[in-house]
Amino acid sequence: MNVMHEERWITQSEYAKQLRPSLPSEAFLSDPNKVWILLINIAILVLGWGIADRLPQWNGYLLWLYLPLTLVMGNSVIVLLFGTHDLLHSRTIRNPSLRRLVSLLGLTMLWTPPTFWKAVHNREHHSKTNSLHDPDRNYLYEQPENWGKWIQNLFVPSAEVNPLWLMVGMSQAWGVHTFRNLTSVLLFNHGQSEYPVASFMVSAKERRAIALEFFIILGIHLSILSYLGLHPVKLLLSYFLPIWIGYSGIMFYIYTNHMLCRMTKINDPLINSISVRVPKLFDLLHFNFSHHTEHHIFPGINSDYYPVVQELLKARYFDRFNLVDAGEAWRLMLQTPRHYKNENTFTDWSGTKSVPCPQSSADEM
């Protein structure tokens, strides 16, 4: 365990200032190819729905042949989130209208309006990472026992989670997280809602934009369902399963990004974030999203250069850098409770356990 004291904390801007001179200038240039990757994966989904429309004509024993396409479509859902995530951190598309259109298409399968994403992720999460005010952290044990906290306790990987509910949660947790925060700003927007992890507010202009974008997303989903004709086989293989597979892959990454870390008052990415080692294929497919500490230091950098940042962190901050094998991170998730008893300690729903946050350091790996 790597216990950090406040006087040793380093802010995100300090890391960036120290590491920036060691990075090539092209790492900070826009990469239009990422936009084409987004469009290709949108086309994959459209192609999948087009093929699915003919599934009733297939013999029943041949339906399994569609499953590889279901898996590819599920990966496209992951790619659309991570690709749009990078797009909204960068200036790759400078035209505001085009940027909004592409990001809207990219986040449609995630039911996430891009204006809402910029508020909850870029503004709230990145500036307040794993602090008391971060909407993406674990719930505190002392927070009220409401439906939001109960569902997260039911779904999230922990020492107490039921394996069946964990499986359900992998495909549903993204929707629950979005629903909590989206309804909080659309229905109330006073920053005092108790069911999100940490409530926040948006401006009146943002609120109107979020509502408009949400109804456009709703219209697109209704159009897809109408096209598929509410046919159960078509819906299962080309709509629900790809979404569930995509959400499960996304949540695997998200669970390990911060939820094993201690809470921090100062935004120190090497203390409140974790990078995981995954097979190279997944880094290639998912824009190096496994390099999450690197992303929090340089949110707008070309993701192709995250491995370069990682090598710098391993060389300069080997005793602070949380770099863990994905399997080991998952094992730790299943061995620890998921509520904060205090900044450094996890506890369970009942508050009976006290488990130190497992900060991993390079010398322990």
C-alpha positions in Angstrom: 0.0 0.0 0.0 1.2 3.4 -0.9 0.1 5.9 1.8 0.4 9.5 0.5 0.6 12.6 2.7 -0.8 15.9 1.6 2.6 17.6 1.4 3.6 15.0 -1.3 0.6 15.6 -3.5 1.2 17.1 -6.9 -1.5 18.7 -9.0 -2.4 17.8 -12.5 -1.1 21.0 -13.9 2.3 20.5 -12.2 2.6 17.0 -13.7 1.7 18.4 -17.1 4.3 21.2 -16.8 7.0 18.8 -15.8 6.3 16.2 -18.5 5.4 18.5 -21.4 9.0 19.3 -22.5 9.7 15.6 -23.0 6.8 15.0 -25.4 6.9 15.6 -29.1 4.9 18.6 -30.4 2.9 16.3 -32.7 1.4 14.7 -29.6 -0.7 17.8 -29.1 -1.9 18.1 -32.7 -5.5 17.2 -33.8 -6.0 13.8 -35.4 -8.8 13.8 -38.0 -8.4 10.1 -38.4 -10.2 9.6 -35.1 -13.3 11.2 -36.6 -13.3 8.7 -39.5 -13.0 5.9 -37.0 -16.2 7.2 -35.3 -18.0 7.4 -38.6 -16.9 3.9 -39.6 -18.3 2.5 -36.3 -21.5 4.3 -36.8 -21.6 2.7 -40.3 -21.0 -0.8 -38.7 -24.1 -0.3 -36.5 -26.2 0.8 -39.4 -25.0 -2.2 -41.5 -25.8 -4.5 -38.6 -29.3 -3.2 -38.3 -29.7 -3.6 -42.1 -28.7 -7.2 -42.0 -30.8 -7.8 -38.9 -33.9 -6.6 -40.8 -33.6 -9.8 -42.9 -33.1 -12.2 -40.0 -36.7 -13.5 -40.1 -35.8 -14.9 -43.5 -33.0 -17.0 -42.1 -33.5 -20.6 -40.9 -33.6 -20.6 -37.1 -30.5 -22.8 -36.8 -28.4 -20.2 -38.7 -29.1 -17.3 -36.4 -25.9 -18.0 -34.5 -24.1 -16.8 -37.6 -25.2 -13.2 -36.7 -23.5 -13.4 -33.3 -20.0 -12.3 -34.5 -21.6 -9.2 -35.9 -23.4 -8.7 -32.6 -20.0 -8.8 -30.9 -18.5 -6.3 -33.4 -21.5 -4.0 -32.9 -20.9 -4.2 -29.2 -17.3 -3.1 -29.7 -18.5 -0.3 -31.8 -20.6 1.0 -28.9 -17.4 1.1 -26.8 -15.4 2.8 -29.6 -18.1 5.4 -30.1 -17.9 6.4 -26.4 -14.1 6.5 -26.1 -13.7 8.1 -29.5 -16.3 10.8 -28.8 -14.7 11.2 -25.3 -11.4 12.1 -27.0 -13.1 14.3 -29.5 -14.8 16.4 -26.8 -11.5 16.9 -25.0 -9.7 18.1 -28.2 -10.1 20.6 -30.9 -10.2 18.1 -33.8 -13.4 19.6 -35.1 -13.4 23.3 -34.7 -16.8 24.1 -36.3 -19.2 24.1 -33.3 -22.2 22.8 -35.3 -20.3 20.0 -36.9 -18.6 19.1 -33.6 -22.0 18.9 -31.9 -23.5 16.8 -34.7 -20.6 14.3 -34.7 -20.5 14.0 -30.9 -24.3 13.6 -30.8 -24.1 10.7 -33.2 -21.2 9.3 -31.2 -23.0 9.3 -27.9 -26.5 8.3 -29.1 -26.1 4.6 -28.3 -24.9 5.8 -24.8 -28.1 7.9 -24.2 -25.7 10.7 -23.4 -26.3 14.3 -24.7 -22.9 15.8 -25.6 -23.6 19.0 -23.7 -24.4 16.9 -20.6 -21.2 14.9 -21.1 -19.0 18.0 -21.3 -20.6 19.1 -18.0 -20.5 15.8 -16.0 -17.2 14.5 -17.4 -15.0 17.3 -18.7 -16.0 19.9 -16.1 -17.1 18.1 -13.0 -15.1 14.8 -13.1 -11.8 16.1 -14.5 -11.5 19.1 -12.2 -12.7 17.3 -9.1 -11.4 13.8 -9.6 -12.2 11.4 -6.7 -13.0 14.3 -4.5 -16.1 14.8 -2.4 -17.7 16.6 -5.4 -16.8 14.1 -8.1 -20.0 12.5 -9.6 -18.0 9.4 -10.6 -16.6 8.4 -7.2 -17.9 5.7 -4.8 -20.8 6.7 -2.5 -19.8 7.7 1.1 -21.1 5.4 3.8 -22.6 8.4 5.5 -24.6 9.5 2.4 -28.4 8.8 2.7 -29.6 5.4 1.8 -31.6 6.1 -1.4 -32.4 4.3 -4.6 -29.2 5.5 -6.4 -26.9 4.3 -3.6 -28.8 1.0 -3.3 -28.6 0.2 -7.0 -24.9 1.0 -7.1 -24.3 -1.2 -4.0 -26.2 -4.0 -5.8 -24.4 -3.7 -9.1 -20.8 -2.6 -8.5 -18.0 -5.2 -8.1 -17.1 -5.5 -4.4 -16.4 -8.2 -1.8 -20.2 -8.3 -1.1 -21.7 -8.3 -4.5 -23.8 -11.2 -5.7 -22.3 -12.6 -8.9 -25.7 -12.6 -10.6 -26.3 -9.0 -9.9 -22.8 -8.1 -10.9 -23.4 -9.7 -14.3 -26.7 -7.7 -14.6 -24.9 -4.6 -13.4 -22.1 -4.8 -16.0 -24.7 -4.2 -18.8 -26.9 -1.7 -16.8 -24.6 0.4 -14.7 -23.8 2.9 -17.4 -27.5 3.5 -17.9 -28.1 3.9 -14.1 -25.2 6.4 -13.8 -26.5 8.5 -16.8 -30.0 8.4 -15.5 -29.1 9.6 -12.0 -27.1 12.6 -13.2 -29.2 13.4 -16.2 -32.5 13.5 -14.3 -30.8 15.5 -11.6 -29.9 18.4 -13.9 -33.0 18.2 -16.1 -35.7 17.8 -13.4 -34.1 19.7 -10.5 -30.8 21.4 -11.3 -30.3 22.9 -7.8 -27.2 20.9 -6.9 -28.9 19.4 -3.8 -30.3 16.1 -5.2 -29.3 13.2 -2.9 -29.6 10.2 -5.2 -26.6 11.0 -7.4 -23.1 10.4 -5.9 -22.4 14.2 -6.1 -25.0 16.5 -7.4 -24.1 19.5 -9.6 -25.7 22.3 -11.6 -25.6 23.4 -15.3 -26.5 26.7 -16.7 -29.9 27.5 -18.2 -28.4 27.4 -21.7 -26.8 24.1 -21.1 -30.0 22.7 -19.6 -32.0 23.6 -22.7 -29.3 22.1 -25.0 -29.2 18.9 -22.9 -33.0 18.5 -23.2 -33.0 19.1 -26.9 -30.1 16.7 -27.5 -31.8 14.1 -25.3 -35.0 14.2 -27.4 -33.0 13.9 -30.6 -31.3 10.8 -29.1 -34.7 9.4 -28.0 -36.0 10.0 -31.6 -33.1 8.1 -33.1 -33.6 5.1 -30.8 -37.3 5.0 -31.5 -36.5 5.1 -35.2 -34.1 2.2 -34.8 -36.8 0.2 -32.9 -39.4 1.1 -35.6 -37.1 0.0 -38.4 -36.5 -3.4 -36.6 -40.2 -3.7 -36.3 -40.2 -4.7 -32.6 -39.2 -8.2 -33.8 -37.8 -10.0 -30.7 -35.0 -11.8 -32.5 -33.9 -8.7 -34.4 -34.1 -6.6 -31.3 -32.1 -9.0 -29.1 -29.3 -9.7 -31.6 -28.8 -6.3 -33.1 -30.0 -3.8 -30.5 -30.0 -5.0 -26.9 -27.1 -7.4 -27.0 -24.7 -5.0 -28.7 -25.7 -2.3 -26.2 -25.2 -4.7 -23.2 -21.9 -5.9 -24.6 -20.7 -2.4 -25.2 -21.8 -1.1 -21.8 -20.1 -4.1 -20.1 -16.8 -3.4 -21.8 -17.1 0.3 -20.9 -17.8 -0.4 -17.3 -14.9 -2.8 -17.0 -12.6 0.2 -17.7 -14.6 2.7 -15.7 -14.7 0.6 -12.5 -11.0 0.4 -12.4 -10.2 4.0 -13.3 -10.7 5.5 -9.9 -12.9 3.3 -7.6 -10.0 1.5 -6.0 -8.3 4.8 -5.1 -8.5 6.9 -2.0 -10.4 10.2 -2.1 -8.2 13.3 -2.6 -8.8 17.0 -1.8 -6.0 18.0 -4.2 -6.4 16.6 -7.7 -3.3 14.4 -7.9 -3.9 12.0 -10.9 -1.2 9.6 -9.7 -3.0 9.1 -6.4 -6.6 9.2 -7.5 -6.4 7.4 -10.8 -5.3 4.0 -12.1 -3.9 2.8 -15.4 -4.4 -0.9 -16.3 -2.5 -3.2 -18.5 -4.6 -4.8 -21.2 -3.7 -6.8 -24.3 -2.4 -4.6 -27.1 -5.4 -5.4 -29.3 -7.7 -3.6 -26.8 -5.5 -0.6 -26.6 -5.6 -0.4 -30.4 -9.4 -0.8 -30.6 -10.1 1.5 -27.7 -7.9 4.5 -28.1 -5.5 3.5 -25.3 -8.3 4.2 -22.8 -6.5 1.8 -20.4 -3.9 4.6 -19.9 -6.2 6.6 -17.7 -3.8 8.3 -15.4 -2.0 9.6 -18.5 -5.3 10.9 -19.8 -6.0 12.8 -16.6 -2.6 14.6 -16.9 -3.1 15.4 -20.5 -6.8 15.2 -21.4 -6.5 16.8 -24.8 -3.4 14.9 -26.1 -3.6 12.5 -29.0 -4.3 9.2 -27.4 -1.7 7.5 -29.6 0.9 9.1 -27.4 -0.4 7.9 -24.0 2.2 5.0 -24.0 4.9 7.7 -24.3 3.5 9.5 -21.3 3.3 6.2 -19.5 7.0 5.5 -20.0 7.8 9.0 -18.6 5.6 8.3 -15.5 7.3 4.9 -15.0 10.7 6.5 -15.2 10.0 9.6 -13.1 7.3 8.6 -10.7 7.7 4.8 -10.4 6.9 5.0 -6.6 3.6 6.9 -7.1 2.3 5.6 -10.5 -0.7 3.2 -10.2 -0.2 0.8 -13.1 -1.9 -2.6 -12.6 -2.7 -5.6 -14.7 -6.4 -5.5 -15.6 -7.0 -8.9 -14.0 -5.3 -7.8 -10.8 -7.4 -4.6 -10.7 -10.6 -6.7 -11.1 -9.5 -9.1 -8.3 -8.9 -6.1 -6.0 -12.4 -4.8 -6.8 -13.9 -8.1 -5.8 -11.9 -8.2 -2.5 -12.8 -4.7 -1.2 -16.0 -2.9 -0.2 -17.2 0.0 -2.3 -18.3 2.7 0.1 -15.9 5.3 1.5 -15.8 5.3 5.3 -13.3 8.1 5.1 -10.8 9.4 2.5 -8.5 6.4 3.0 -10.8 3.6 4.0 -13.5 1.5 2.4 -16.5 0.0 4.2 -19.6 -2.0 3.2 -23.3 -1.1 3.2 -23.6 -1.8 6.9 -20.4 0.1 7.9 -19.0 -2.9 9.7 -15.8 -3.3 7.6 -12.8 -1.1 7.5 -10.5 -1.8 4.6 -7.6 0.5 3.5 -7.9 1.7 -0.1 -5.4 -0.6 -2.0 -3.1 2.0 -3.6 -0.8 0.0 -5.8 2.7 1.2 -6.5 5.3 0.1 -9.0 7.4 -1.8 -6.4 4.4 -3.9 -5.5 3.6 -5.0 -9.1 
